[in-house]
Amino acid sequence: MIHILDPSEEAFPYDGRIIFESMGGAIDFETRRAKALKEAYQERLDERSAMLKDWAHRAGWHYLRHSTGDNPQAALLWLFNALGVKR
């Protein structure tokens, strides 16, 4: 399992007024104090990552948390090895 995150999801660089919107646009959330949400957001993201990692291990899978800001080569090599592809 590869958990792919954007660097802004990991860093939560937001401050002031912002509207967060789901990819489909069906859900939105407006705040005027985005910076005040940062700590709780990052705690929840870490909890979600730990939960996904636990689920993966229980299923006998491997888990990798990957940031799209990092070179994808390392994640692809990890995936190649995790799948046990023979050359």
C-alpha beads as a LAMMPS data file, in Angstrom:
LAMMPS data file: protein, C-alpha beads

87 atoms
86 bonds

1 atom types
1 bond types

-500.0 500.0 xlo xhi
-500.0 500.0 ylo yhi
-500.0 500.0 zlo zhi

Masses

1 110.0

Atoms # bond

1 1 1 0.000 0.000 0.000
2 1 1 1.356 3.408 -0.935
3 1 1 -0.105 6.375 0.933
4 1 1 0.500 9.329 -1.400
5 1 1 0.406 12.839 0.052
6 1 1 1.015 16.286 -1.387
7 1 1 3.651 18.356 0.470
8 1 1 0.951 20.869 1.476
9 1 1 -1.029 18.033 3.078
10 1 1 1.963 17.158 5.234
11 1 1 3.125 20.697 6.076
12 1 1 -0.294 22.398 6.313
13 1 1 1.161 25.820 5.397
14 1 1 -2.171 27.643 5.569
15 1 1 -2.860 30.795 7.563
16 1 1 -5.826 33.130 7.792
17 1 1 -9.000 32.661 5.770
18 1 1 -9.205 29.686 3.464
19 1 1 -11.837 27.436 1.948
20 1 1 -10.946 23.752 1.818
21 1 1 -12.854 21.897 -0.872
22 1 1 -13.110 18.198 -1.681
23 1 1 -11.789 17.086 -5.056
24 1 1 -15.334 16.609 -6.339
25 1 1 -16.418 19.956 -4.934
26 1 1 -19.288 18.401 -2.976
27 1 1 -17.826 19.275 0.432
28 1 1 -16.232 22.525 1.510
29 1 1 -15.068 23.967 4.800
30 1 1 -14.300 27.622 5.413
31 1 1 -12.164 28.932 8.242
32 1 1 -10.717 32.304 9.120
33 1 1 -8.086 30.792 11.397
34 1 1 -6.440 28.056 9.343
35 1 1 -3.221 28.221 11.356
36 1 1 -5.166 27.298 14.504
37 1 1 -6.145 23.988 12.854
38 1 1 -2.590 22.933 12.002
39 1 1 -1.683 20.949 15.124
40 1 1 -4.952 18.988 15.260
41 1 1 -4.803 18.363 11.510
42 1 1 -1.256 16.998 11.670
43 1 1 -2.114 14.777 14.652
44 1 1 -5.075 13.363 12.743
45 1 1 -2.978 12.811 9.622
46 1 1 -0.376 10.928 11.664
47 1 1 -3.138 8.840 13.269
48 1 1 -4.566 8.050 9.829
49 1 1 -1.120 7.050 8.550
50 1 1 -0.605 4.783 11.563
51 1 1 -4.039 3.228 11.031
52 1 1 -3.330 2.552 7.341
53 1 1 0.055 1.086 8.216
54 1 1 -1.553 -1.183 10.808
55 1 1 -4.264 -2.314 8.368
56 1 1 -1.659 -3.029 5.714
57 1 1 0.453 -5.107 8.076
58 1 1 -2.600 -7.029 9.336
59 1 1 -3.424 -7.894 5.719
60 1 1 0.154 -9.037 5.153
61 1 1 0.944 -6.042 2.945
62 1 1 3.765 -3.527 2.995
63 1 1 3.131 0.182 3.654
64 1 1 4.893 3.288 2.364
65 1 1 4.011 6.934 2.988
66 1 1 5.185 8.928 -0.029
67 1 1 5.196 12.675 -0.664
68 1 1 4.693 13.908 -4.216
69 1 1 7.402 16.455 -3.437
70 1 1 9.945 13.628 -3.293
71 1 1 11.499 11.893 -6.254
72 1 1 9.086 9.132 -7.357
73 1 1 11.991 6.831 -8.231
74 1 1 12.416 5.690 -4.612
75 1 1 8.684 4.898 -4.252
76 1 1 8.628 3.025 -7.553
77 1 1 11.690 0.994 -6.575
78 1 1 10.053 0.228 -3.214
79 1 1 6.888 -0.892 -5.026
80 1 1 8.877 -3.028 -7.460
81 1 1 10.603 -4.764 -4.546
82 1 1 7.384 -5.077 -2.512
83 1 1 5.677 -6.824 -5.416
84 1 1 8.571 -9.268 -5.605
85 1 1 9.010 -8.784 -9.336
86 1 1 11.700 -11.093 -10.668
87 1 1 14.073 -9.843 -13.332

Bonds

1 1 1 2
2 1 2 3
3 1 3 4
4 1 4 5
5 1 5 6
6 1 6 7
7 1 7 8
8 1 8 9
9 1 9 10
10 1 10 11
11 1 11 12
12 1 12 13
13 1 13 14
14 1 14 15
15 1 15 16
16 1 16 17
17 1 17 18
18 1 18 19
19 1 19 20
20 1 20 21
21 1 21 22
22 1 22 23
23 1 23 24
24 1 24 25
25 1 25 26
26 1 26 27
27 1 27 28
28 1 28 29
29 1 29 30
30 1 30 31
31 1 31 32
32 1 32 33
33 1 33 34
34 1 34 35
35 1 35 36
36 1 36 37
37 1 37 38
38 1 38 39
39 1 39 40
40 1 40 41
41 1 41 42
42 1 42 43
43 1 43 44
44 1 44 45
45 1 45 46
46 1 46 47
47 1 47 48
48 1 48 49
49 1 49 50
50 1 50 51
51 1 51 52
52 1 52 53
53 1 53 54
54 1 54 55
55 1 55 56
56 1 56 57
57 1 57 58
58 1 58 59
59 1 59 60
60 1 60 61
61 1 61 62
62 1 62 63
63 1 63 64
64 1 64 65
65 1 65 66
66 1 66 67
67 1 67 68
68 1 68 69
69 1 69 70
70 1 70 71
71 1 71 72
72 1 72 73
73 1 73 74
74 1 74 75
75 1 75 76
76 1 76 77
77 1 77 78
78 1 78 79
79 1 79 80
80 1 80 81
81 1 81 82
82 1 82 83
83 1 83 84
84 1 84 85
85 1 85 86
86 1 86 87
